[in-house]
Amino acid sequence: MSNINPLLMLDVVELRDRLASGAVRAVEYVEACLDRIAEIEPQVQAWAWLDSDHAIAQARALDARRQSGAPTGPLHGLPVGLKDVIDTAKIPSENGTVLDKGRVPEDDAVLVSRLKAAGAIIMGKTVSTELAFMHPSKTRNPHNPSHTPGGSSSGSAAAVAAAMVPLAVGTQTGGSVIRPASFCGVVGFKPTFGAIARTGVLSQSPSLDTIGVFANSINGAAMVAESLFGHDAGDPATVPSPTPRLLDVAKSDPLVTPMLAFVRPPQFDEVADEATVMAFREITALLGDQCFEAPLPKAFDDANALRKQINFAEMAKHFYGYEKRGREHLSPEIVAAIDEGKDIKARDYLAALDWRKVLNAGLEEVFNRCDAIITPAAPGPAPDNLQTTGNPIFNGLWTFCGTPAVTIPLLWSQNNMPMGVQLVGRVGDDARLMRTANWLKSHLGGQENA
């Protein structure tokens, strides 16, 4: 990125401050983003819908508002990419499937309304895999186009990684924020389940679906997420409660040096590649007395299978309309998941839901001894294979339990591909998680050639 416009390399919080003061105009920044997109989009293919005139018009209106002396929002002038499973009024929202080709919603999703109220610019719609599942999309990894960017939030992660936008929003039902963030080398933040309202977002599995964000920094992820947190009567997963001061806490110094628990997720020994094993051996050694290993009870071995049961059973219900309209137009991955979901007994589905409380009780024993869990974001770097979105096995447990998770781009493989380090926090303790992530980044810096 040596020839890139320096504006695009700014930390997004510093950029926010410059936009708020008028040192950088929103139009100036959006034009820089559009130039970057024109240059690199043919290779990366991160966008499902983009209209330059629409983006410039929003920027001009925001510049005029600031110049008039009217109040500006906490995200004033910041362009945001939205995964194409998030409804946008009068803008195509096609959910990554030909069955929704030409679909244009009348209303914004709740999170889009909150972004607009905060002064963000809706840059466009980023590519999603088909119905936010496992069938690979057209998007390529910005670091090497022969490697997968991950899924299902492939376009959102790739757009931020390629410096097309500083912020993007995605969704995670298994590992669809953390994994692509790790593969593409950006910060990905999946908040506590229910922190961000899903009204107006494609429903695949309501017991698991979680909104997440991508940013070029930890503080940037905290900043945009803070504007999205909050209760919505249309989403029963949200509850009326005070919104955490994510950015202020993330930027603050810990009162005491954080303690981390290294957790080998289920099947770590079977699927983690040598680079990951060696990297975490080095990281835990560098952390020394600030890290201890916490083995998970045997009950956690079934967590991924339980999450899959819930996911597929709910998918069979919520995607029934797609199957009825055009089963022949769905990918083999979606059809197989729907069919498997149909065969899951109600008894087994309801029993799987009950396990969330059991597993969180087990995690509480770990969190009583640490500030956060440190664990791999993926088995390794992005596979050199465009027929896969990668293995989400190191993400599903945390999605199932509803715990907040963040991945930080701290590692590089020997073939020069990024690898994320995942931190997991206690349910509802998102702010401390982001502060701990900043501490870890400053403590470790970047590790080369993992």
SERODO-862982 format. One record per residue (C-alpha): residue number from 1; residue in three letters; x, y, z. Coordinates in steps of 0.2 Angstrom, whole numbers, plus 5000, padded with zeros to 4 digits. Layout:
num / residu / east / north / up
NUM / ALA / X / Y / Z
...
This chain:
num / residu / east / north / up
1 / MET / 5000 / 5000 / 5000
2 / SER / 5015 / 5011 / 4997
3 / ASN / 5006 / 5022 / 4984
4 / ILE / 4990 / 5024 / 4994
5 / ASN / 4983 / 5041 / 4998
6 / PRO / 4989 / 5045 / 5016
7 / LEU / 4972 / 5050 / 5022
8 / LEU / 4966 / 5031 / 5019
9 / MET / 4980 / 5026 / 5031
10 / LEU / 4974 / 5036 / 5046
11 / ASP / 4968 / 5027 / 5061
12 / VAL / 4949 / 5029 / 5060
13 / VAL / 4947 / 5038 / 5077
14 / GLU / 4960 / 5051 / 5071
15 / LEU / 4951 / 5053 / 5055
16 / ARG / 4935 / 5056 / 5065
17 / ASP / 4943 / 5070 / 5074
18 / ARG / 4949 / 5078 / 5058
19 / LEU / 4932 / 5077 / 5050
20 / ALA / 4924 / 5084 / 5065
21 / SER / 4936 / 5099 / 5065
22 / GLY / 4935 / 5102 / 5047
23 / ALA / 4953 / 5098 / 5044
24 / VAL / 4947 / 5085 / 5032
25 / ARG / 4931 / 5087 / 5022
26 / ALA / 4920 / 5073 / 5021
27 / VAL / 4919 / 5075 / 5002
28 / GLU / 4938 / 5075 / 5001
29 / TYR / 4939 / 5058 / 5011
30 / VAL / 4925 / 5050 / 5001
31 / GLU / 4934 / 5054 / 4985
32 / ALA / 4950 / 5046 / 4991
33 / CYS / 4940 / 5031 / 4995
34 / LEU / 4932 / 5030 / 4978
35 / ASP / 4949 / 5032 / 4970
36 / ARG / 4955 / 5018 / 4980
37 / ILE / 4940 / 5007 / 4975
38 / ALA / 4942 / 5011 / 4957
39 / GLU / 4960 / 5006 / 4958
40 / ILE / 4958 / 4989 / 4967
41 / GLU / 4940 / 4983 / 4966
42 / PRO / 4943 / 4974 / 4950
43 / GLN / 4955 / 4963 / 4959
44 / VAL / 4946 / 4962 / 4976
45 / GLN / 4928 / 4962 / 4971
46 / ALA / 4922 / 4968 / 4988
47 / TRP / 4906 / 4977 / 4983
48 / ALA / 4889 / 4971 / 4979
49 / TRP / 4882 / 4989 / 4976
50 / LEU / 4891 / 5005 / 4975
51 / ASP / 4885 / 5022 / 4968
52 / SER / 4899 / 5036 / 4968
53 / ASP / 4886 / 5050 / 4966
54 / HIS / 4876 / 5044 / 4981
55 / ALA / 4891 / 5043 / 4992
56 / ILE / 4897 / 5061 / 4987
57 / ALA / 4880 / 5068 / 4990
58 / GLN / 4880 / 5062 / 5008
59 / ALA / 4897 / 5069 / 5010
60 / ARG / 4892 / 5086 / 5003
61 / ALA / 4877 / 5087 / 5015
62 / LEU / 4887 / 5082 / 5030
63 / ASP / 4901 / 5095 / 5025
64 / ALA / 4887 / 5108 / 5024
65 / ARG / 4880 / 5103 / 5040
66 / ARG / 4896 / 5105 / 5049
67 / GLN / 4900 / 5122 / 5041
68 / SER / 4883 / 5129 / 5046
69 / GLY / 4887 / 5126 / 5065
70 / ALA / 4874 / 5112 / 5067
71 / PRO / 4878 / 5098 / 5079
72 / THR / 4887 / 5083 / 5071
73 / GLY / 4887 / 5065 / 5076
74 / PRO / 4900 / 5054 / 5083
75 / LEU / 4903 / 5046 / 5066
76 / HIS / 4902 / 5062 / 5056
77 / GLY / 4908 / 5060 / 5038
78 / LEU / 4915 / 5042 / 5041
79 / PRO / 4911 / 5030 / 5026
80 / VAL / 4904 / 5013 / 5031
81 / GLY / 4902 / 4997 / 5020
82 / LEU / 4886 / 4987 / 5024
83 / LYS / 4885 / 4968 / 5022
84 / ASP / 4872 / 4965 / 5009
85 / VAL / 4861 / 4956 / 5021
86 / ILE / 4857 / 4972 / 5029
87 / ASP / 4842 / 4982 / 5023
88 / THR / 4845 / 4999 / 5016
89 / ALA / 4830 / 5010 / 5010
90 / LYS / 4830 / 5013 / 4991
91 / ILE / 4846 / 5003 / 4989
92 / PRO / 4847 / 4985 / 4983
93 / SER / 4849 / 4972 / 4997
94 / GLU / 4850 / 4956 / 4989
95 / ASN / 4856 / 4944 / 5003
96 / GLY / 4869 / 4936 / 4991
97 / THR / 4856 / 4926 / 4982
98 / VAL / 4849 / 4926 / 4964
99 / LEU / 4832 / 4923 / 4972
100 / ASP / 4833 / 4941 / 4979
101 / LYS / 4840 / 4949 / 4963
102 / GLY / 4833 / 4967 / 4962
103 / ARG / 4826 / 4967 / 4979
104 / VAL / 4825 / 4985 / 4986
105 / PRO / 4818 / 4988 / 5004
106 / GLU / 4807 / 5002 / 5008
107 / ASP / 4815 / 5004 / 5025
108 / ASP / 4832 / 5005 / 5033
109 / ALA / 4838 / 4991 / 5046
110 / VAL / 4838 / 4999 / 5063
111 / LEU / 4857 / 4998 / 5063
112 / VAL / 4857 / 5008 / 5047
113 / SER / 4846 / 5022 / 5055
114 / ARG / 4858 / 5023 / 5069
115 / LEU / 4873 / 5025 / 5058
116 / LYS / 4864 / 5039 / 5048
117 / ALA / 4859 / 5047 / 5065
118 / ALA / 4878 / 5046 / 5070
119 / GLY / 4883 / 5055 / 5054
120 / ALA / 4890 / 5040 / 5045
121 / ILE / 4890 / 5039 / 5026
122 / ILE / 4883 / 5024 / 5019
123 / MET / 4896 / 5020 / 5006
124 / GLY / 4888 / 5005 / 4998
125 / LYS / 4884 / 4986 / 5000
126 / THR / 4898 / 4974 / 5003
127 / VAL / 4897 / 4956 / 4996
128 / SER / 4890 / 4943 / 5007
129 / THR / 4891 / 4924 / 5003
130 / GLU / 4874 / 4917 / 4998
131 / LEU / 4862 / 4920 / 5012
132 / ALA / 4876 / 4923 / 5024
133 / PHE / 4881 / 4904 / 5024
134 / MET / 4896 / 4894 / 5018
135 / HIS / 4896 / 4895 / 4999
136 / PRO / 4911 / 4906 / 4993
137 / SER / 4907 / 4923 / 4986
138 / LYS / 4916 / 4932 / 4972
139 / THR / 4927 / 4942 / 4984
140 / ARG / 4946 / 4939 / 4985
141 / ASN / 4958 / 4942 / 4999
142 / PRO / 4967 / 4958 / 4997
143 / HIS / 4984 / 4951 / 5002
144 / ASN / 4984 / 4938 / 4989
145 / PRO / 4969 / 4935 / 4977
146 / SER / 4971 / 4916 / 4976
147 / HIS / 4967 / 4915 / 4995
148 / THR / 4950 / 4915 / 5002
149 / PRO / 4944 / 4931 / 5012
150 / GLY / 4933 / 4920 / 5023
151 / GLY / 4915 / 4921 / 5024
152 / SER / 4901 / 4926 / 5026
153 / SER / 4906 / 4944 / 5028
154 / SER / 4919 / 4943 / 5015
155 / GLY / 4916 / 4960 / 5007
156 / SER / 4916 / 4969 / 5023
157 / ALA / 4932 / 4962 / 5029
158 / ALA / 4941 / 4964 / 5012
159 / ALA / 4935 / 4982 / 5009
160 / VAL / 4942 / 4988 / 5026
161 / ALA / 4958 / 4977 / 5023
162 / ALA / 4961 / 4985 / 5006
163 / ALA / 4958 / 5003 / 5013
164 / MET / 4942 / 5006 / 5003
165 / VAL / 4933 / 5011 / 5018
166 / PRO / 4939 / 5013 / 5036
167 / LEU / 4923 / 5004 / 5044
168 / ALA / 4911 / 4990 / 5039
169 / VAL / 4897 / 4980 / 5047
170 / GLY / 4894 / 4962 / 5045
171 / THR / 4885 / 4947 / 5054
172 / GLN / 4891 / 4931 / 5063
173 / THR / 4881 / 4916 / 5065
174 / GLY / 4896 / 4904 / 5066
175 / GLY / 4912 / 4913 / 5063
176 / SER / 4908 / 4926 / 5049
177 / VAL / 4916 / 4942 / 5057
178 / ILE / 4931 / 4935 / 5067
179 / ARG / 4937 / 4923 / 5053
180 / PRO / 4937 / 4935 / 5038
181 / ALA / 4944 / 4948 / 5049
182 / SER / 4958 / 4936 / 5054
183 / PHE / 4961 / 4931 / 5036
184 / CYS / 4961 / 4949 / 5029
185 / GLY / 4971 / 4956 / 5043
186 / VAL / 4959 / 4969 / 5051
187 / VAL / 4951 / 4971 / 5068
188 / GLY / 4934 / 4962 / 5069
189 / PHE / 4923 / 4964 / 5084
190 / LYS / 4908 / 4952 / 5088
191 / PRO / 4899 / 4960 / 5103
192 / THR / 4889 / 4951 / 5116
193 / PHE / 4874 / 4943 / 5108
194 / GLY / 4859 / 4955 / 5108
195 / ALA / 4870 / 4971 / 5110
196 / ILE / 4866 / 4977 / 5092
197 / ALA / 4848 / 4976 / 5085
198 / ARG / 4845 / 4964 / 5070
199 / THR / 4829 / 4972 / 5064
200 / GLY / 4830 / 4973 / 5046
201 / VAL / 4844 / 4961 / 5044
202 / LEU / 4842 / 4943 / 5036
203 / SER / 4837 / 4931 / 5049
204 / GLN / 4846 / 4914 / 5047
205 / SER / 4847 / 4908 / 5065
206 / PRO / 4839 / 4920 / 5078
207 / SER / 4847 / 4911 / 5093
208 / LEU / 4864 / 4914 / 5086
209 / ASP / 4864 / 4929 / 5073
210 / THR / 4875 / 4943 / 5079
211 / ILE / 4880 / 4960 / 5071
212 / GLY / 4898 / 4963 / 5071
213 / VAL / 4910 / 4977 / 5064
214 / PHE / 4926 / 4979 / 5055
215 / ALA / 4939 / 4993 / 5057
216 / ASN / 4957 / 4998 / 5054
217 / SER / 4960 / 4999 / 5073
218 / ILE / 4953 / 4992 / 5090
219 / ASN / 4947 / 5010 / 5095
220 / GLY / 4938 / 5012 / 5078
221 / ALA / 4929 / 4995 / 5081
222 / ALA / 4924 / 5001 / 5098
223 / MET / 4918 / 5018 / 5091
224 / VAL / 4907 / 5012 / 5078
225 / ALA / 4900 / 4998 / 5089
226 / GLU / 4896 / 5010 / 5102
227 / SER / 4884 / 5020 / 5090
228 / LEU / 4875 / 5004 / 5086
229 / PHE / 4872 / 4997 / 5103
230 / GLY / 4855 / 4999 / 5111
231 / HIS / 4838 / 4992 / 5114
232 / ASP / 4826 / 4989 / 5099
233 / ALA / 4808 / 4984 / 5103
234 / GLY / 4808 / 4974 / 5086
235 / ASP / 4822 / 4963 / 5092
236 / PRO / 4819 / 4952 / 5107
237 / ALA / 4837 / 4948 / 5109
238 / THR / 4840 / 4966 / 5114
239 / VAL / 4836 / 4972 / 5132
240 / PRO / 4834 / 4990 / 5139
241 / SER / 4850 / 4994 / 5148
242 / PRO / 4864 / 5007 / 5148
243 / THR / 4875 / 5008 / 5133
244 / PRO / 4893 / 5005 / 5138
245 / ARG / 4906 / 5018 / 5134
246 / LEU / 4916 / 5007 / 5123
247 / LEU / 4928 / 5020 / 5115
248 / ASP / 4932 / 5029 / 5131
249 / VAL / 4935 / 5013 / 5141
250 / ALA / 4945 / 5005 / 5126
251 / LYS / 4957 / 5020 / 5126
252 / SER / 4959 / 5020 / 5145
253 / ASP / 4974 / 5012 / 5154
254 / PRO / 4969 / 4996 / 5164
255 / LEU / 4969 / 4999 / 5183
256 / VAL / 4980 / 4983 / 5184
257 / THR / 4990 / 4973 / 5172
258 / PRO / 4977 / 4962 / 5163
259 / MET / 4978 / 4943 / 5165
260 / LEU / 4974 / 4932 / 5151
261 / ALA / 4969 / 4914 / 5150
262 / PHE / 4975 / 4904 / 5135
263 / VAL / 4961 / 4892 / 5130
264 / ARG / 4964 / 4878 / 5117
265 / PRO / 4947 / 4877 / 5109
266 / PRO / 4939 / 4860 / 5105
267 / GLN / 4948 / 4851 / 5092
268 / PHE / 4963 / 4863 / 5093
269 / ASP / 4975 / 4848 / 5092
270 / GLU / 4967 / 4841 / 5077
271 / VAL / 4965 / 4856 / 5066
272 / ALA / 4977 / 4870 / 5071
273 / ASP / 4991 / 4871 / 5059
274 / GLU / 5009 / 4872 / 5064
275 / ALA / 5010 / 4891 / 5062
276 / THR / 4996 / 4893 / 5074
277 / VAL / 5003 / 4881 / 5087
278 / MET / 5020 / 4889 / 5086
279 / ALA / 5013 / 4907 / 5087
280 / PHE / 5003 / 4904 / 5102
281 / ARG / 5017 / 4895 / 5111
282 / GLU / 5028 / 4911 / 5108
283 / ILE / 5014 / 4923 / 5113
284 / THR / 5010 / 4914 / 5129
285 / ALA / 5029 / 4914 / 5133
286 / LEU / 5030 / 4932 / 5130
287 / LEU / 5015 / 4936 / 5141
288 / GLY / 5024 / 4926 / 5155
289 / ASP / 5015 / 4927 / 5172
290 / GLN / 5001 / 4937 / 5164
291 / CYS / 4994 / 4922 / 5155
292 / PHE / 4989 / 4905 / 5161
293 / GLU / 4982 / 4890 / 5152
294 / ALA / 4964 / 4886 / 5156
295 / PRO / 4958 / 4869 / 5150
296 / LEU / 4940 / 4868 / 5146
297 / PRO / 4929 / 4854 / 5153
298 / LYS / 4924 / 4840 / 5142
299 / ALA / 4907 / 4846 / 5140
300 / PHE / 4914 / 4860 / 5129
301 / ASP / 4919 / 4846 / 5116
302 / ASP / 4901 / 4846 / 5110
303 / ALA / 4898 / 4864 / 5108
304 / ASN / 4901 / 4866 / 5089
305 / ALA / 4889 / 4851 / 5086
306 / LEU / 4876 / 4859 / 5097
307 / ARG / 4878 / 4876 / 5089
308 / LYS / 4876 / 4868 / 5072
309 / GLN / 4860 / 4859 / 5077
310 / ILE / 4853 / 4876 / 5082
311 / ASN / 4859 / 4884 / 5067
312 / PHE / 4852 / 4871 / 5054
313 / ALA / 4836 / 4869 / 5063
314 / GLU / 4832 / 4887 / 5063
315 / MET / 4839 / 4889 / 5045
316 / ALA / 4826 / 4876 / 5039
317 / LYS / 4812 / 4887 / 5046
318 / HIS / 4819 / 4904 / 5041
319 / PHE / 4825 / 4899 / 5024
320 / TYR / 4809 / 4889 / 5020
321 / GLY / 4803 / 4904 / 5009
322 / TYR / 4819 / 4903 / 4998
323 / GLU / 4818 / 4884 / 4997
324 / LYS / 4800 / 4885 / 4991
325 / ARG / 4803 / 4899 / 4979
326 / GLY / 4818 / 4891 / 4970
327 / ARG / 4827 / 4877 / 4979
328 / GLU / 4836 / 4873 / 4962
329 / HIS / 4844 / 4890 / 4963
330 / LEU / 4852 / 4887 / 4980
331 / SER / 4869 / 4881 / 4982
332 / PRO / 4873 / 4863 / 4988
333 / GLU / 4879 / 4870 / 5005
334 / ILE / 4863 / 4879 / 5008
335 / VAL / 4852 / 4864 / 5003
336 / ALA / 4862 / 4852 / 5013
337 / ALA / 4860 / 4863 / 5029
338 / ILE / 4842 / 4865 / 5026
339 / ASP / 4839 / 4847 / 5024
340 / GLU / 4849 / 4842 / 5039
341 / GLY / 4839 / 4855 / 5049
342 / LYS / 4823 / 4847 / 5044
343 / ASP / 4828 / 4831 / 5052
344 / ILE / 4833 / 4838 / 5069
345 / LYS / 4820 / 4833 / 5082
346 / ALA / 4812 / 4846 / 5093
347 / ARG / 4819 / 4838 / 5108
348 / ASP / 4837 / 4839 / 5102
349 / TYR / 4835 / 4857 / 5096
350 / LEU / 4827 / 4863 / 5113
351 / ALA / 4840 / 4853 / 5123
352 / ALA / 4854 / 4861 / 5113
353 / LEU / 4847 / 4878 / 5117
354 / ASP / 4848 / 4874 / 5136
355 / TRP / 4867 / 4871 / 5134
356 / ARG / 4871 / 4889 / 5132
357 / LYS / 4868 / 4892 / 5151
358 / VAL / 4878 / 4877 / 5156
359 / LEU / 4893 / 4882 / 5145
360 / ASN / 4893 / 4900 / 5151
361 / ALA / 4893 / 4894 / 5169
362 / GLY / 4909 / 4884 / 5165
363 / LEU / 4917 / 4899 / 5157
364 / GLU / 4913 / 4910 / 5172
365 / GLU / 4925 / 4899 / 5182
366 / VAL / 4938 / 4905 / 5169
367 / PHE / 4933 / 4923 / 5169
368 / ASN / 4934 / 4924 / 5188
369 / ARG / 4953 / 4922 / 5186
370 / CYS / 4956 / 4933 / 5170
371 / ASP / 4951 / 4948 / 5160
372 / ALA / 4950 / 4939 / 5144
373 / ILE / 4953 / 4923 / 5135
374 / ILE / 4966 / 4922 / 5122
375 / THR / 4964 / 4909 / 5108
376 / PRO / 4966 / 4907 / 5089
377 / ALA / 4954 / 4916 / 5078
378 / ALA / 4956 / 4902 / 5065
379 / PRO / 4966 / 4886 / 5063
380 / GLY / 4978 / 4896 / 5052
381 / PRO / 4980 / 4909 / 5039
382 / ALA / 4968 / 4911 / 5024
383 / PRO / 4968 / 4895 / 5014
384 / ASP / 4975 / 4896 / 4996
385 / ASN / 4958 / 4890 / 4990
386 / LEU / 4944 / 4900 / 4983
387 / GLN / 4932 / 4885 / 4984
388 / THR / 4931 / 4887 / 5003
389 / THR / 4928 / 4901 / 5016
390 / GLY / 4939 / 4892 / 5029
391 / ASN / 4935 / 4883 / 5045
392 / PRO / 4925 / 4892 / 5058
393 / ILE / 4928 / 4879 / 5071
394 / PHE / 4937 / 4891 / 5083
395 / ASN / 4923 / 4904 / 5082
396 / GLY / 4907 / 4894 / 5084
397 / LEU / 4909 / 4891 / 5103
398 / TRP / 4909 / 4909 / 5107
399 / THR / 4895 / 4913 / 5095
400 / PHE / 4885 / 4899 / 5104
401 / CYS / 4889 / 4906 / 5121
402 / GLY / 4885 / 4924 / 5116
403 / THR / 4902 / 4930 / 5123
404 / PRO / 4910 / 4946 / 5115
405 / ALA / 4925 / 4942 / 5104
406 / VAL / 4938 / 4953 / 5095
407 / THR / 4952 / 4948 / 5083
408 / ILE / 4968 / 4958 / 5082
409 / PRO / 4980 / 4957 / 5067
410 / LEU / 4996 / 4953 / 5076
411 / LEU / 5003 / 4939 / 5067
412 / TRP / 5010 / 4935 / 5049
413 / SER / 5013 / 4918 / 5042
414 / GLN / 5028 / 4913 / 5032
415 / ASN / 5019 / 4915 / 5016
416 / ASN / 5015 / 4933 / 5021
417 / MET / 4997 / 4931 / 5025
418 / PRO / 4989 / 4939 / 5041
419 / MET / 4983 / 4929 / 5056
420 / GLY / 4972 / 4936 / 5070
421 / VAL / 4973 / 4933 / 5088
422 / GLN / 4956 / 4931 / 5096
423 / LEU / 4952 / 4938 / 5113
424 / VAL / 4935 / 4933 / 5121
425 / GLY / 4927 / 4942 / 5136
426 / ARG / 4913 / 4939 / 5148
427 / VAL / 4895 / 4941 / 5142
428 / GLY / 4891 / 4960 / 5144
429 / ASP / 4909 / 4965 / 5147
430 / ASP / 4913 / 4972 / 5130
431 / ALA / 4921 / 4988 / 5135
432 / ARG / 4934 / 4979 / 5146
433 / LEU / 4937 / 4967 / 5132
434 / MET / 4942 / 4981 / 5120
435 / ARG / 4953 / 4989 / 5133
436 / THR / 4962 / 4972 / 5135
437 / ALA / 4964 / 4971 / 5117
438 / ASN / 4973 / 4988 / 5116
439 / TRP / 4984 / 4982 / 5130
440 / LEU / 4988 / 4966 / 5121
441 / LYS / 4992 / 4975 / 5105
442 / SER / 5004 / 4988 / 5114
443 / HIS / 5012 / 4974 / 5124
444 / LEU / 5015 / 4962 / 5109
445 / GLY / 5016 / 4973 / 5094
446 / GLY / 5016 / 4963 / 5078
447 / GLN / 5025 / 4946 / 5077
448 / GLU / 5033 / 4941 / 5060
449 / ASN / 5034 / 4924 / 5052
450 / ALA / 5023 / 4914 / 5063
